[in-house]
């Protein structure tokens, strides 16, 4: 009897040790999905795929991107907010859905502060203002002159309502005192096709999406929305230096998890992505894609996010932009 009890005790101890080992098993133990709230092919999707590829190699599990576009990014972000906070659903945290939408939409189905745990800010990417060569618009002055001559008659394409692409043009109208007509699309690829085809003369999009077309002469760069010229387009003047001091619309792409995701998981992802962004080969790859790496702590991204929400809130109020 005593031997049986001893064997039972040993079995129980081994079971407990097995449970402890399982609980202590390092994250991740199964594939992780990264929700991208925009279609494939645009800046957010590109950086998500690059980082997912590196995370898969570094952590030994598949990091899979899942495109869930619509409503200026709100559909995908809402899905991420409602996902279990276990570290196996993450989301890209782009400037549009996280920095702009809280002010632009009167009823947003998520709160970028309360519903998410910021992990890291991955890259920055300024907006560019571009035109189809056949439009006859060769400069920012040309655009403003034509818009003033016929208010509301000049169309511009955007990546969708509430995106950085959209609000950059709203900001331009506000500071230049002009009125343009907004034609939203579902992402960069659709919007660019209409501008490249000449159906719509103008749009704003991030450098990675416009760089090749500008260099090939398929689109004319009218200005870049950063305080300094971009090393990727050194001959393209900033909008600020063309008579609109302080004009800035720099998109950013971070990574976030649902609120209440365990701190050790958040810390591990922050540290690993920070190492990935600092690697020389990754910096070369990002430069080839025209992204500027950021990195930093979780707290730094949280503080930056709050500041961006406040900044874009002021832009929305001054421009009067609203989406029902």
N, C-alpha and C positions, 0 to 999 in steps of 0.2 A: 504493500500500500504506500509505504513511504517512498519507494522507488517510483511509483506511478505519479505521486505528487511532484516529485523532483523533476521527472520528465515533463510534466505539465507546466511546471514553473519555468523550465528552460525554454519550452515552446513559446510560452507567453512572452518571455524576455526577448526571444528572437523576433517575434512578431512586432513587439514595440520598437526594437532596433530597426526593423525593416520600415516601419512607419516613419520613424525619425529620419532615416536615410532618404525616404521618398520626399518628406517634407523639406529636407535640406537640399534636395536636388536642384542644381543651379538652373536658373531661367536662361533661355527657354527650353522646354521639353517637347514642344510641338510647334508646327508652323504658326507664324504670326502674320496677320494681315495689316496692311497699311492702307487706309481709305484715302483716296485722292478725290476731292470733290469737284473735279473738272475732267473733261474728256482727255483721252490719250493724245500726246503730241505737243502739249503746251508746257510752259516752264515748270509748273508745279509737278506735273506728271514726270517730266524728265528727271528732276532732282530726286523725286521719290524712288524712281527705278534705279538710279545710280546708287543711292544710299542703301536701298534694299538689297542690292547685289552684294555690296560690301559687308553688310550686317549678316547676310546668309553665310558668307565665308568665315567671318570672324566668330560668330556664335554657334555655328554648327547646326542651325535650323533654317528652314526656308522662310524668308520674309517676302510676302507676296503682295503686290499692289493691286488694289481693287478700285476701279474708276466708278464713281457714283455722282455724275454731274447733275446740275439743275438748280434753278432759283439762286443764281449767284454763289453757288457753293453750299447753300443752306441744307440741301437734301443729304449730301454726304456727311456734313458736319453733324447734323441731327442724328443720323444713324450711329455715328461714332459716340456721341454723347450718351446714347441709350445702350451702348454695348456693355457687357460685363467688365468691371474694373479689375481685370486679372492680368493685364499686360499682353494679351493675345489679340487685341484690337487696338491699333494706334491710328492716328490720323495726321496727315500733313496739316500744318496750321499756317495757311497763307494770309497775306495782308488783307485781301478782300473779305473773306468770311470772318476772320478774327478781328481785324482792325477797323473795317469800314461798315460792315453790315449792322453792328449794334446801333449805329446812329441812323443808318439809311432805311432800315425796315422798322415800322412801328410795332410789329409783332414778330419777334424772332423765335423760332422753336428751340433755341439753345442759348446759353449764356457762356461766352468764351472764357469768363473768369470763374464762375461758380461751377460749371459743368466739366471743366478740364483741368488737368495737371500739366503745365508746360514742361517739356523735356529739354529742348534746346532749339536755338535759332540757327538754322543751317546755312542759309545763303541770303544775300541781297541781290536785287536785280532792278536797276532803274527802268522806268518807262521811257520809251521813245515815241515820238510823234512822226508818223510817216504818211506819205501820199502816193497815189498812183501817178506815174510820170505823165500819162495822158490827160490828167486832170488840169494840167497847166499851173498847178501850185508848186512853186519851186522853193518857197521859203515860208517861215512863220509870218512874215509881213504880208505875203501874198494871201495866205489863209485869212488873216484878220481883215485885210482890205475887202476881200470877197464877201466875207461874212457880214461886214458892216454895210456893204452895198445892198445885200439882199438877206436880211435877217431870217433865219430859219430855213433857208433854201439849201444850205449845204449839209449833206448827210455825213455822219461818221459811224463807223462800225465799232462795236465793242465785244468783249468776250462774254458779255452777259450783264444783266442788271446787277448792280452792286459790286462788280469786280473793280480792281484797281484800274484797269483799262477804262472803264466807264467813268469813275470818279475823277481820274486825271483830266478827262475832257470837260467834266463839269467845273473843275477848278480853273481850267484854262478859260472857259467862257466867263467865269466870274471875274478873273483878274484882267482879261482883255476887253470886257464889256461887249461881248458878242453873243449871238444866239445861233446854235447849231441844232440839227435834228439827229436824235439818237436812234440807231438801229442795232438792237442787241442780238447776239448770236449765242450759240451753245459752244463756246470755246474758241480758242485761237485759230484752229484749222479752218473752221467755217467762216469766221470773220475775215481771215486773210485771203481766202479764195475770192470773196466778193471784191476786196480791194485790189488784189492782183489782177482780177478780171476786168476791173474798171467799172463795175456796177455801183460801187460806193467809193468816193475819192479818198477818204481819210480813215485813220484809226490810230489808237495808241496801244502799244503792246510792249512787253518786256524785251530787253536786248537779245536774249537767246533766241527769241522767236523772229526777230526782224533783222538780225545781223547779216545773215547770208543774203537775204533779198536786197539789203542796202548795198552791200559790197558788189553784188551782181548787177546793180542798176535797175532791178525790178521794182523797187520802191525807192522813193526819195526821202531821206532823213531830213526832217524839218527842225528837230531839236531833241535834246535829251533832258529828262526831268530830274536831274541831280544838281547839286551845287557845284560840282567840278566835272570836267569832261571825262568821259570814260576811256580807259586805256584800250578798250576794244574798238572804239570809234573816235579816235583822237581829233579828227577833223570835223566832227559834228558838234556845233556849238550848243551850249546848254540853253534852255528856255529862259533861265534867269539872266544870262548875259545878253539876251536879245530884247531886253527892255522890261523884264518881269522879275525884278529882284526877289530872292527868297523862294521862287517857285521850286517845289520839290515834290516828287511822287515816286518814291523808291519802294518797290515791292519787296517783300521778304517771305521766306518760306521756312517755317519751323516745323517741329514735330511735337505732338501732344498726345496724351492718353486720357481716357475717361477719369473724372475725379474719383478719388479714393483708391486709385491704383497703388499697390504697395510701394513704399518709398525705396526699398532696395532695388526693385525693378526699374524705377525711374532713374535712380542713381547709376545703375549699370548701363542703361541705354544712353544716358548723358555722357558718361565716361567713354563708352565705346565709340559713339558717333563723334565725340571730340577728337579722339585719336584718329578716326577715319578722315576727318576734315583736315587734320594737321599733317597727314602723310604726304610726302612730296609728289607721289604719283597721283594722289587724289587732287591735289592743288593744280597739277598740270591738266588733269581731266576737266576740272571745273573751269579753268581758264579757257580751255578749248571750247567749252559750252557757254562761255561768257557769263559765268556766275562768280560772285565774290564770296568766299567762305566767311562765316562768322564764328560759330562755336560759342564757348562760354558756359557759365553755370546755369542751372535751372532757375535760380533766383534772378539772374541777369535777364533771362528771357521773360520771366514773369513781370519784371519792372518795365522792360521795353514794351511788352504787350499793353500794359496799362497806359503808357505814354502815347502809344500809337492810337489807341482808342480815343483818347482825349484829342489828339491832333486831328484825326479824320472827322471826329464829331464837330470840331470847329469848321472844317471845310464843308461838311454837309449843311450845317446851319447857314453859313455865309452864301453858299450856292443855291440853297433852297431845294436841293435834290431830295426826292422822297420816292419810295417804292411802296405801293400798297400790297 
